[in-house]
Amino acid sequence: MIRGTRMRFGIALVVALSTAGIAAGCGGDDDGGGDLGTLTEGTLFVGLDTPYPPFAEGQPPNATGYDVETLNAIAENLGLTVEYQDTGFPTIFRDVAAGQFDTAAAASSIKPGREKTVDFTDPYYLSATALVVPEGSDIATIDDLGGVIVGVQDATVQEEIANDTDAGEVRAFPEGTTALTALLTEQVEAVLVDEAVGADFLEKQGGIEVIIVESIPGDDLFGFAIAPDNDALREAMNDALAEIKADGTMAELYQKYFGTEPPAKVLEGTNELLTND
């Protein structure tokens, strides 16, 4: 907890100094991060949910993925170094709120229920859900899940979707890839998972007899979780997000990991949920 507390204090100090017009280091140099980039000499401590490709895979300090590269770009814009620690998704928001981490790279949907525990930055990804089944399955849409054993990742939007169906059983796994592996070993009959995760799994496995039969569009925007008393860090990260959206960095990362352009909801969207009520 000490590390997260120190980081929040550092960012608050930077904002205070910037507001007062005090310069340091490079002085008037405008490198996209403004005074935050020149005044901050700190480390951003990040809780990382891995493996969850293509958002995160590999172990720190060699982890990579869309979430990791996006957060690295934010930190570079702010003049910060990043230290990642692998942790579990079900507890990651409580860990951030408690100050164990400054933020979380965990493919996290911005949802009102979660904002009872943490705040979120503006969005950096728009999620869709894939229904994955074995080839030859009679399951063609989410409406065909009646009586079916459905695998999901624990504590995710996909678990909520599965619980709203007539599935015979919803089995929650610690990782999305674990749920997909359970489909291969016939522990479950279908899997609901973020579409990018499902597509990445199928591409990397190769030759497996499972397919995505339905893509379920969603309005779930991902944001980086931040403790609700850490407004200065959230605002600084939002400024950095705006920079990497404007300079094309996010577009490059979207092409690299998803083969498409960022949608307008990501490029122009903000986290408009009321927080700290």
Buried (B, 14 or more C-beta within 10 A) or exposed (E): EEBBBBBBEBBBBBBEBBEEEEBEEEEEEEEBBBBBBBBBEBBBBBBBBBBBBBBBBBEBEEBBBBBBBBBBBBBBBBBBEBBBBBBBBBEBBEBBBBBBBBBBBBBBBBBEEBBEBBBBBBBBBBBBBBBBBBEEBEBEEBEBBEEBBBBBBBBBBBBBBBEEBEBEEBBBBBBBBBBBBBBBEEBBBBBBBBBBBBBBBBEEEEEBEBBBBBEBEBEBBBBBBBBBEBBBBBBBBBBBBBBBBEEEBBBBBBEEBBEEEBBEEBBEBEBEBEBEE
